[in-house]
Amino acid sequence: SLSILARSRALANNQGKLSKLSEQLYPQLIDTIVITRPPSFLGIIHSMAQAVMSERVMSKFKVARDVGSLSRMTSLAPEAIPRCLGGAREWDAAWVPIAPDGTLK
């Protein structure tokens, strides 16, 4: 039973080291995640996530409850934000570099 405890401790130590390494390597791939018009239960999910995610990762999440805060967080003018997100822009897929037949434009 003592050897199981030692192995469990070693596993926990290795998981901790891997977690710190992952935190250092991968979060830089995402600068900010903006959640627009969140559901009312987001606070509960946020609290649960804080228990398992690092403060560094949690700091990347921003909540935009309206188009004004979304505009400030993303540095986009409200006219450039699609209507589906509360902005004034009529969204179209003209900027997508893939034609309807699947080829690149």
N, C-alpha and C positions, 0 to 999 in steps of 0.2 A: 504494500500500500504506500510505502514511502517512495518507491520508485515511480509509482503513478503520479504522486504529488509533484515530484521533481520534474517529470515529463510535462505535466500540466503547466507548471511554472515556466519551463523552457518554451513551451508552445505559446503561452501568453506573452512572454518577453519577445519572441520572434514576431508574433502578430503585431505587437506594439511598434517594433522597429519597421516592419513592412508598412504599417499604417502611416508612420511619420515619413517614410520614403515616398509613399504614394501621394501624400499631402504635398510634399515638396515637388514632385515631378508632374503631376497631372492638373492641379488647380490652375496653373498658369495658362492652360489651354482655353479656359473660359474666363473672361474678364468680369462680366456681370450677367446675371440672369434676371430679366425684368418680367414679373408676373403681372399681367394686366387683368383688371376686373376680377379679382380673386373671389372665390366662394366664401361664405361666412365662416366655414369651418377651417379656413386656412390657419388660423391661430393655433388650433389644436395640432395640426400637422407640423407646424413650425416648432412647437414645443417638443414634440416627439423627435423631430429631426435634430434639434439642438442636443438631445441626449446622446446621439450617436455620431454626429458630424462635428468636425473641428470648428472653432470660431472663425478661422481663416476662410473655410468653405462657406459657412453660413453668412459671412459678410458679403459674399458675392450675390446673394439674393436680395432683390429690391422689389417692392410692391407698389404698383401704380394703380391707384383707385379711380383715377380720372385722366382725361386726355392732357390736362395741364401738367400733372406730375409725370406722366409718360413723356411728354415733350421735354421737360427739364432733365429727366434721367437719361434720355437718349440723344439730347441735343438736336432733335428733329422738330421742325416747325409743325404745328397742328395740321397745316395744309398738306404735309408730307406723310402724315400718319393715315393708314387706311381706315375707312369708315367702320369696318368690322371691329376695330380697336378704339373707336370713338372719335377718330380724326375726320378730316374733310376730304381726303383723297379717295376718288373712285378707284378701287383696286383693279388692275388688269395684269395679265401675265406677260405683257410685252417685254419686260425686262428679263424673263427667264430665257436662258440661252439654248433651250431645247424646243424644237419645232413639234407640232402635234404628232408627226409621224415618228418621233423619237430621235431624229437626227439633230446634230448641233447646227445652230443658225450661223 
